[in-house]
Amino acid sequence: MGRAFEFRKARKFKRWGAMAKTFTRIGKDIVMAVKEGGADPETNSRLRAVIQNAKAANMPKDNVERAIKKASEKDTADYKPVNFEGYGPHGIAVFVETATNNNQRTVANVRSYFSRNGGSLGTSGSLEFLFTHQCQFSIQKGEFDVEELELELIDFGAEEVFEDTGDDGEESKIAIYGEFQNFGSIQSQLEEMGAEIISSGFERIPHDTKELNEEQQAEVEKLLAKFDEDDDVQNVYHNMG
């Protein structure tokens, strides 16, 4: 098991605990997917992936269908992905992914979060090298053998395949990681193999982490909380250990 496994095991930041926030994020993903590839999930692999994530998040089917219908309307505002990079307190690198229909508003908000919480917004691309951008899938284990599945998926770009036991009482799952550009090929092969994809997406995994004491961690968490509250923010990654 490699860095992806250790990262998932050790990370401490919150990942969309609030249901309303999760649904807002997925709703934006639906809009971007439909605008890019159309409203039919059979022919739009990106939309299929978002629908899987919506199901995993217990988003009602009616909500998903309404979001797809609304996204298909010409007057529905499109969202553009915009990334921000900066340093939080104590030199912690922070990478922020947003989806916005008002870039000026988003830039102003992100800059203020950094500056008011002991950090600073950097230039685009300044910290990207500190993270590995990977795609990830979670599938039901079912009858799959992890080692055999890994051998099968290596040719399609998978780099790490391991069993994820999850919380007590949960059915075992298999986690799959690969370079972000291999998302489509891995997704297609999993579907070809009849795998039940629970969720999928992307992660930015830090190459190294920085350990802080409890007081310093609290200062960083204060900054991360501001991003978590912002509806324009989709994901936040950092290298705090």
C-alpha positions in Angstrom: 0.0 0.0 0.0 1.3 3.4 -0.9 0.9 7.1 -0.3 -2.8 7.2 -1.3 -3.7 4.6 1.4 -1.6 6.4 4.0 -3.1 9.8 3.1 -6.7 8.5 3.4 -5.8 6.9 6.7 -4.2 9.9 8.2 -5.9 13.0 6.8 -7.7 15.1 9.4 -9.7 17.7 7.4 -13.5 17.5 7.1 -15.0 16.2 3.8 -18.4 17.7 3.4 -20.0 16.5 6.6 -23.1 18.7 6.1 -25.7 17.2 3.8 -26.8 20.5 2.3 -23.2 21.4 1.4 -22.7 18.0 -0.2 -25.9 18.4 -2.3 -24.8 21.9 -3.4 -21.4 20.6 -4.5 -23.0 17.7 -6.4 -25.5 20.0 -8.0 -22.7 22.1 -9.5 -20.9 18.9 -10.7 -24.1 18.0 -12.5 -24.4 21.4 -14.2 -20.8 21.2 -15.4 -21.2 17.6 -16.6 -24.4 18.4 -18.5 -23.0 21.5 -20.0 -20.0 19.6 -21.2 -21.5 16.4 -22.4 -25.2 16.5 -22.4 -28.0 15.2 -20.2 -27.9 11.5 -21.1 -25.8 9.6 -18.6 -25.6 6.7 -21.1 -23.4 8.8 -23.4 -21.9 11.1 -20.8 -19.4 9.3 -18.6 -18.7 12.3 -16.4 -22.4 12.7 -15.6 -22.6 8.9 -14.8 -19.8 9.4 -12.3 -21.6 12.4 -10.7 -24.9 10.4 -10.4 -22.9 7.6 -8.7 -21.5 10.1 -6.2 -25.0 11.5 -5.6 -26.3 8.0 -4.8 -23.4 7.4 -2.4 -24.2 10.7 -0.7 -27.9 9.6 -0.3 -29.1 12.5 -2.6 -32.7 11.8 -3.5 -33.3 10.6 -7.0 -35.8 13.4 -7.6 -33.2 16.0 -6.7 -30.7 14.5 -9.1 -33.3 14.5 -12.0 -34.4 18.1 -11.3 -30.7 19.2 -11.3 -30.1 17.5 -14.6 -33.3 19.0 -16.1 -32.3 22.5 -14.8 -28.8 22.1 -16.1 -30.2 21.4 -19.6 -31.9 24.8 -19.7 -30.2 27.4 -21.7 -30.6 30.2 -19.1 -29.0 28.1 -16.4 -25.7 29.7 -15.3 -22.6 27.6 -16.0 -19.9 27.1 -13.4 -16.2 27.2 -14.2 -13.6 25.4 -12.2 -11.0 27.7 -10.7 -8.1 26.6 -8.4 -6.4 28.7 -5.8 -3.1 28.0 -4.0 -1.6 29.6 -0.9 -0.1 29.1 2.5 -2.0 28.9 5.7 -0.6 29.6 9.2 2.8 27.9 10.0 3.6 27.3 6.4 0.9 24.8 5.6 0.2 24.5 1.9 -3.4 24.8 0.9 -4.9 23.9 -2.5 -8.5 25.1 -3.0 -10.8 23.9 -5.9 -13.8 26.0 -6.6 -16.7 26.0 -9.1 -18.0 29.5 -9.7 -20.2 31.6 -11.9 -18.7 34.8 -10.5 -14.9 34.7 -10.5 -14.5 38.2 -9.1 -16.5 37.2 -6.0 -14.7 34.0 -5.5 -11.2 35.5 -5.8 -12.1 38.2 -3.3 -13.5 35.7 -0.8 -10.6 33.3 -1.1 -8.0 36.0 -0.7 -9.8 37.4 2.4 -9.9 33.9 4.0 -6.1 33.6 3.6 -5.2 37.1 4.7 -7.5 37.2 7.7 -6.4 33.8 9.1 -2.6 34.2 9.0 -2.0 33.0 5.5 -1.4 34.4 2.0 -2.8 33.6 -1.5 -0.1 32.5 -4.0 0.0 32.6 -7.7 -1.6 30.0 -9.9 0.6 26.9 -10.1 2.9 27.9 -7.3 2.1 25.0 -5.0 0.7 22.4 -7.4 4.0 20.5 -7.4 3.5 19.7 -3.7 0.5 17.5 -4.5 0.0 14.5 -6.7 -3.3 14.8 -8.7 -5.0 11.4 -8.8 -8.3 9.9 -9.8 -10.0 7.5 -7.3 -12.8 5.0 -7.4 -14.6 3.1 -4.7 -16.3 -0.2 -5.7 -18.1 -3.0 -4.0 -15.7 -5.8 -3.3 -18.2 -8.5 -4.3 -16.4 -11.5 -5.9 -13.4 -9.5 -6.9 -9.9 -10.6 -5.7 -7.9 -7.5 -5.0 -4.6 -8.8 -6.4 -6.2 -10.1 -9.6 -8.1 -6.8 -10.0 -4.9 -4.8 -9.6 -3.2 -6.8 -12.3 -6.2 -6.3 -14.6 -6.4 -2.5 -14.0 -2.6 -1.7 -14.3 -2.9 -1.7 -18.1 -5.6 1.0 -17.8 -3.6 3.3 -15.5 -4.4 2.1 -12.0 -1.5 2.6 -9.6 -2.9 1.4 -6.2 -5.7 -1.0 -5.5 -6.5 -2.0 -2.0 -9.3 -3.3 0.2 -11.0 -0.6 2.2 -12.8 -2.1 5.2 -14.5 1.2 6.1 -16.4 1.5 9.4 -17.6 -1.4 11.5 -20.5 -3.2 9.9 -19.9 -1.8 6.5 -19.4 -4.1 3.5 -15.9 -4.3 2.3 -15.0 -2.0 -0.6 -12.1 -1.7 -3.0 -10.3 1.6 -3.4 -8.5 2.3 -6.7 -6.1 5.1 -7.4 -4.4 6.3 -10.6 -3.1 9.4 -12.3 -5.9 11.9 -12.9 -5.7 11.6 -16.7 -6.5 7.9 -16.5 -9.9 8.4 -15.0 -11.8 7.6 -18.2 -9.9 4.5 -19.1 -10.3 3.1 -15.5 -14.0 4.0 -15.4 -14.6 2.3 -18.7 -12.8 -0.9 -17.7 -14.6 -1.1 -14.3 -17.9 -0.8 -16.1 -16.9 -3.4 -18.7 -16.1 -5.8 -15.8 -19.4 -5.2 -14.2 -18.0 -3.6 -11.1 -20.5 -1.6 -8.9 -18.9 1.8 -8.7 -20.0 3.5 -5.5 -18.2 6.8 -6.0 -15.4 8.3 -7.9 -13.5 11.5 -8.3 -10.2 13.1 -7.8 -7.8 13.7 -4.9 -4.7 15.9 -4.4 -2.3 13.9 -2.2 0.5 15.8 -0.6 4.0 14.5 -1.3 5.0 15.2 2.3 3.1 16.4 5.4 4.1 18.9 8.1 3.4 18.1 11.7 2.0 20.8 14.0 1.2 21.0 17.6 -2.4 21.1 18.8 -2.5 24.9 19.1 -1.0 25.4 15.6 -3.5 22.8 14.1 -6.4 24.8 15.6 -5.2 27.9 13.7 -5.1 26.0 10.4 -8.5 24.4 11.1 -9.9 27.9 11.5 -8.8 28.8 8.0 -10.1 25.5 6.6 -13.5 26.1 8.2 -13.9 29.4 6.3 -13.4 27.5 3.0 -15.8 24.8 4.1 -18.5 27.4 4.6 -18.1 29.0 1.2 -20.6 27.6 -1.4 -18.1 28.3 -4.3 -15.5 25.9 -2.7 -15.7 22.3 -3.9 -12.6 20.7 -2.3 -9.7 21.7 -0.1 -6.4 19.9 0.2 -3.5 20.6 2.5 -0.3 19.1 3.8 -0.9 19.3 7.5 0.0 16.0 9.1 
